């Protein structure tokens, strides 16, 4: 019995882990050395915060492929929505309400029929267009919306028309308004042209259009800072026509004491101009002068910032810019014939 038992025990196959192999130790040492070289065994597993997991989940749900796209959309899109909502109070058609939202003295010009009509079109169309444009940048819900394009293009054309008298009609401000209007309209039209021809080009021109449109927000921020700077310097002036000035300063004695040349005998207020000190501390007239002195400069600086910024963003995210194949956005290397376009 004992011999048979020992025979069966000797014939029982050993577990694979106990079978001797002359190469086993060598392989284990190689794996250990490879792991040490790579630093794997000493590197703890990377832990992501719940906030980062939440951010990535929302980004994936909304269809973003680049990790910073959702953040950019939230920051800059939120600024556009906030600005549009803030300016929506000017949609009140009552003259007193809308005049209170304008720079002091602007209503003198904008109450004229040509400018009044274009002012209301500009306010209504750009407010609706700005609110709806943000939704077009969420890939999961993106749809071709000609209504948004119509609002932004036509609204900015109307804004260019009132630019003739906006902020006093200073030449540097006029040129800034006209340049932005042309850039926005041109980008929007090219975006429409490429809707079904080239999705990649369409995305780029839509980005340019909305970013150019948002230059007005940056210009206002720059203008607020610049007004305080020139007030501190104290040597800046803007030009006002006398009838415009008299309309703003309803007190005849104030006009007589500060600007006697406007009420001098034989003077036509519609053809005589006076210099007004630019300051934020001396009432609405001088505040309007400070706004006029800084608006053109602010527009051009903001336009330059936005042009550089959007071109950098377009190139930085070009790899994630899919091309349309049927109803699906495919990667750039989906087809060998696809090329990068700008």
C-alpha positions in Angstrom: 0.0 0.0 0.0 2.7 2.4 0.9 4.7 1.7 -2.3 1.6 2.2 -4.4 0.7 5.4 -2.6 4.2 6.7 -3.0 4.1 5.7 -6.7 0.8 7.6 -7.2 2.3 10.6 -5.4 5.4 10.5 -7.6 3.2 10.3 -10.7 1.0 13.3 -9.6 1.9 16.3 -11.8 3.3 19.2 -9.9 1.6 22.6 -10.1 2.9 24.8 -12.9 4.3 27.3 -10.4 6.4 24.6 -8.8 7.9 23.2 -12.0 11.5 24.1 -12.3 12.6 26.2 -15.2 16.1 27.4 -15.7 14.8 30.5 -17.4 12.1 31.4 -14.8 14.4 33.3 -12.5 16.0 35.1 -15.4 12.7 36.2 -16.8 11.5 37.5 -13.4 14.7 39.4 -13.0 14.3 41.0 -16.4 10.7 42.0 -15.6 11.9 43.5 -12.3 14.7 45.4 -14.0 12.4 46.7 -16.7 9.9 47.9 -14.2 12.6 49.6 -12.2 13.9 51.3 -15.3 10.5 52.5 -16.1 9.8 53.5 -12.5 6.5 51.7 -12.5 6.8 49.9 -9.1 7.5 53.1 -7.2 4.9 55.2 -9.0 1.6 55.3 -7.1 -1.6 55.1 -9.2 -2.6 58.5 -10.4 -5.7 59.7 -8.5 -8.0 62.3 -10.1 -10.2 64.6 -8.0 -14.0 64.2 -8.2 -14.1 67.7 -9.7 -11.9 66.7 -12.6 -13.9 63.5 -13.2 -17.1 65.7 -13.2 -15.5 68.2 -15.7 -14.4 65.4 -18.0 -17.8 63.8 -17.9 -19.6 67.0 -18.7 -17.0 67.7 -21.5 -17.6 64.2 -23.0 -21.4 64.6 -22.7 -21.3 67.9 -24.6 -19.1 66.4 -27.3 -15.9 68.3 -26.7 -12.7 66.5 -27.7 -10.1 69.0 -26.5 -9.6 69.1 -22.7 -9.7 72.9 -22.5 -12.6 73.5 -24.9 -15.3 73.3 -22.2 -13.4 75.7 -20.0 -13.0 78.1 -22.8 -16.6 77.8 -23.7 -17.7 78.4 -20.1 -15.4 81.4 -19.6 -15.8 83.2 -22.9 -19.3 82.0 -23.7 -20.3 83.0 -20.2 -18.9 86.5 -20.8 -20.9 86.8 -24.0 -24.1 85.7 -22.4 -23.6 88.0 -19.4 -22.9 91.0 -21.7 -26.0 90.2 -23.8 -28.2 89.9 -20.8 -26.7 93.2 -19.3 -27.5 95.0 -22.6 -30.9 93.5 -22.9 -32.2 96.3 -20.6 -31.7 98.7 -23.5 -34.4 96.7 -25.4 -37.0 98.9 -23.7 -38.5 101.0 -26.6 -39.2 104.0 -24.3 -36.8 106.9 -25.2 -36.0 107.7 -21.6 -35.1 104.1 -20.8 -32.9 103.6 -23.8 -31.3 107.1 -23.4 -30.3 106.1 -19.8 -28.3 103.1 -21.2 -26.3 105.2 -23.7 -23.4 107.4 -23.3 -24.6 110.9 -22.3 -25.4 112.9 -25.3 -25.7 110.0 -27.8 -29.5 110.1 -27.8 -29.3 113.6 -29.4 -28.2 111.8 -32.5 -29.9 108.5 -32.1 -33.4 109.9 -31.9 -33.1 110.8 -35.5 -35.1 108.3 -37.7 -32.1 106.8 -39.6 -30.1 106.1 -36.5 -33.0 105.2 -34.2 -34.2 102.4 -36.5 -30.7 101.0 -36.9 -30.1 101.3 -33.1 -33.1 99.2 -32.2 -32.2 96.6 -34.9 -28.7 96.5 -33.6 -29.7 96.1 -29.9 -32.4 93.4 -30.6 -30.6 91.4 -33.2 -27.2 91.3 -31.4 -28.8 90.5 -28.1 -30.6 87.5 -29.5 -27.7 86.5 -31.6 -25.2 86.7 -28.7 -27.4 84.6 -26.5 -28.0 81.9 -29.1 -24.5 81.9 -30.6 -23.0 80.2 -27.5 -25.2 77.2 -28.0 -23.7 76.7 -31.5 -20.3 75.8 -29.9 -21.6 72.7 -28.0 -20.9 69.8 -30.4 -23.6 67.6 -28.9 -26.4 70.1 -29.7 -24.8 72.0 -32.5 -27.1 72.7 -35.4 -26.8 74.9 -38.4 -28.7 78.0 -37.3 -29.1 80.5 -40.1 -31.2 82.6 -37.6 -28.1 83.2 -35.4 -26.0 84.1 -38.4 -28.7 86.5 -39.6 -28.9 88.2 -36.2 -25.2 88.7 -35.9 -24.5 89.8 -39.4 -27.4 92.2 -39.9 -27.1 93.4 -36.3 -23.5 94.4 -36.8 -24.2 96.1 -40.1 -26.8 98.2 -38.3 -24.2 98.9 -35.6 -21.8 100.1 -38.2 -24.4 102.5 -39.5 -24.9 104.1 -36.1 -21.1 104.1 -35.7 -21.2 107.4 -37.6 -22.6 109.1 -34.5 -21.7 106.6 -31.8 -19.4 108.1 -29.1 -19.6 111.4 -30.9 -18.6 110.1 -34.2 -14.9 110.4 -33.6 -12.9 109.3 -36.7 -10.9 106.7 -34.8 -14.1 105.2 -33.3 -15.9 105.2 -36.7 -13.0 103.3 -38.3 -13.0 100.8 -35.5 -16.8 100.2 -35.8 -16.6 99.9 -39.6 -13.6 97.5 -39.5 -15.3 95.3 -36.9 -18.5 95.3 -38.9 -16.7 94.2 -42.1 -14.8 91.5 -40.3 -17.9 90.1 -38.7 -20.0 90.2 -41.8 -17.2 88.7 -44.0 -16.5 85.9 -41.5 -20.2 85.1 -41.2 -20.7 84.9 -45.0 -17.8 82.6 -45.4 -19.1 80.5 -42.6 -22.5 80.2 -44.4 -20.7 79.4 -47.7 -18.8 76.5 -46.1 -21.6 75.0 -44.1 -22.0 72.0 -46.3 -18.8 72.3 -48.4 -16.1 72.1 -45.7 -17.0 71.6 -42.1 -13.5 72.4 -40.9 -13.5 75.8 -42.7 -17.0 76.5 -41.4 -15.9 76.0 -37.8 -13.0 78.3 -38.2 -15.0 81.1 -39.7 -17.7 80.8 -37.1 -15.1 81.0 -34.4 -13.7 84.1 -36.0 -17.1 85.7 -36.4 -18.1 85.2 -32.7 -14.7 86.2 -31.4 -14.7 89.4 -33.5 -18.2 90.1 -32.2 -17.0 89.8 -28.6 -14.3 92.4 -29.2 -17.0 95.0 -28.1 -16.9 93.5 -24.6 -13.1 93.7 -24.3 -13.3 97.3 -25.7 -15.6 98.3 -22.9 -13.3 96.9 -20.3 -10.3 98.7 -21.8 -12.4 101.9 -22.1 -13.3 101.9 -18.4 -9.7 101.6 -17.4 -8.5 104.2 -20.0 -11.1 106.7 -18.8 -9.7 106.6 -15.3 -6.1 106.9 -16.6 -6.8 110.0 -18.8 -8.8 111.5 -15.9 -5.7 111.2 -13.7 -3.5 112.7 -16.4 -6.0 115.5 -16.8 -5.0 116.9 -20.2 -7.4 115.2 -22.6 -10.3 116.9 -24.4 -13.0 115.9 -26.8 -15.0 118.0 -29.3 -18.7 118.7 -28.9 -21.0 120.5 -31.3 -22.8 123.3 -29.5 -26.4 122.1 -30.1 -25.4 118.7 -28.8 -23.9 120.3 -25.8 -26.9 122.5 -25.1 -29.2 119.4 -25.4 -27.1 117.6 -22.8 -26.7 120.6 -20.4 -30.3 121.7 -20.1 -29.4 124.5 -17.7 -28.9 127.6 -19.8 -26.9 129.3 -17.0 -24.5 126.4 -16.9 -24.0 126.6 -20.7 -23.5 130.4 -20.4 -20.9 130.1 -17.7 -18.9 127.1 -19.0 -19.3 127.6 -22.8 -20.3 131.2 -23.5 -19.2 130.9 -27.2 -22.1 128.5 -27.8 -24.7 131.1 -26.9 -23.0 134.1 -28.2 -25.0 136.4 -30.5 -24.9 135.4 -34.2 -23.6 131.9 -33.5 -25.3 128.9 -35.1 -25.0 126.1 -32.5 -25.2 123.5 -35.3 -22.0 124.7 -36.9 -19.9 125.6 -33.9 -17.7 123.3 -31.9 -16.1 123.5 -28.5 -13.5 121.4 -26.5 -14.7 119.6 -23.4 -12.4 118.4 -20.7 -12.4 114.5 -20.4 -13.0 113.5 -16.8 -15.1 110.9 -14.9 -15.6 113.2 -11.9 -17.2 116.3 -13.3 -20.7 115.3 -14.4 -22.3 113.6 -17.5 -20.8 116.0 -20.0 -17.2 115.4 -19.0 -17.9 111.7 -18.6 -19.1 111.6 -22.2 -15.9 113.4 -23.2 -13.8 110.8 -21.5 -15.7 108.0 -23.3 -15.3 109.7 -26.7 -11.5 110.1 -26.1 -11.0 106.5 -25.3 -13.5 104.5 -27.4 -11.6 104.4 -30.7 -8.3 103.4 -29.0 -10.1 100.7 -27.0 -11.8 99.3 -30.1 -8.6 98.9 -32.0 -6.7 97.3 -29.2 -9.6 94.9 -28.5 -9.7 94.0 -32.2 -6.0 93.2 -32.2 -6.3 91.1 -29.1 -9.2 89.1 -30.5 -7.6 88.5 -33.9 -4.4 87.2 -32.4 -6.3 85.1 -29.8 -8.7 83.4 -32.2 -6.0 82.5 -34.6 -3.9 81.0 -31.9 -6.9 79.0 -30.6 -7.8 77.7 -34.1 -4.3 76.4 -34.7 -4.0 75.0 -31.2 -7.2 72.9 -31.6 -6.8 72.1 -35.2 -6.1 68.4 -34.5 -9.5 68.1 -32.8 -11.3 69.8 -35.6 -13.2 66.9 -37.3 -14.4 66.8 -40.8 -17.9 66.0 -41.8 -18.6 62.6 -43.3 -22.3 62.2 -43.8 -23.7 63.2 -40.4 -20.6 62.3 -38.4 -17.5 64.4 -37.6 -14.5 62.1 -38.3 -10.9 62.7 -37.3 -8.6 64.6 -39.7 -6.8 61.4 -40.8 -10.0 59.6 -41.7 -9.3 60.2 -45.4 -5.9 60.4 -46.9 -7.1 63.1 -49.3 -8.1 65.4 -46.4 -5.8 68.4 -45.9 -5.6 71.2 -43.3 -7.3 74.4 -44.4 -7.2 77.8 -43.0 
